[in-house]
């Protein structure tokens, strides 16, 4: 049996001894297009080979720091349908079949846009997932909105035959979520989120736990917003110098440290207001403590600050190693002379 082990933020997860206990499939149409919801009554019979395919794709493929979320609700967490139904199952108040029907019905009612694709909804019960040595059960919910073509070859003596079959690739998850008993953290994927956002926002009502990549994007977005609100090109470069000096002094940069620098150049409320806006727009768990790699942040900022507006709708791309110092415009009526002063980055 294959053994897969993951360490996510101190949690050691072993899935090599996990098993697929039950699988059921419902067909979920788009209610706005009057497509039906077809609920199955019984689970599939599971063979060892099918179990290994499911474990290798649907189970292993969802574990990642970037897929970590928490279920939420705008008013009362008890009103989150996915949390309510899964908790009822883990408390053994409902059967697995009842759980799967409740989830399928909730997904059907969560369709608020005619472009939401119909698809097959797999609800899978996993068991014997080890989290820090403790065995847990987990519920996997996966909606397949796209099917792929496969070639299969049949050779019987001298006779060779190719056939085209259509099926679901468990290694390419369209939409999925894994809910582990006794854990507030869920693992969610929405590969087709650019089309519609109903899986995360409406069905799960989940907020993302930002990983280093997301935190870095948030910090960069905040710095760009501060830069946009600094009117003077020289002051913008002074802000850049201070932030770069901060990056040069340590391996990790805290958001609070960048905020303190920004407040020298813009209104003190700008940072917190823009942070709230970004957190809400990106659907993130409230993240006041941002800690990011100084080296990676510096590389991103170089690309941002190399392009500056020196005034009169004129922009410059500054070479690496140089910083904008001043620009003097002389207008003699027929032409405009621009005298630009650049300084070396090291002073």
Secondary structure, DSSP 8 states (H G I E B T S, - for coil): ----EEEETTEEEE-TT-EEEEEEEEEE--GGGT--EE--SS-----HHHHHHHIIIIIGGG--GGGEEEE--SS-GGG-HHHHHHHHHHTTSS-HHHHHHHHHHHHHHT--STT---EEEEEEEEEEEEETTEEEEEEEEEEE---EEEEEEEEETTEEEEEEEEE--TTS-SEEEEEETT-SEEEEEETTTTT--HIIIIII-EEE---HHHHHHHHHHHHHHHHHT---HHHHHHHHHHHHHHHHT-SEEEHHHHHHHHTTTS-THHHHHHHHHHHHHHTB------EEEHHHHHHHHHHHHTEEEEETTEEEE--TTEEEEEEEEEE-SS-EEEEEEEEETT-
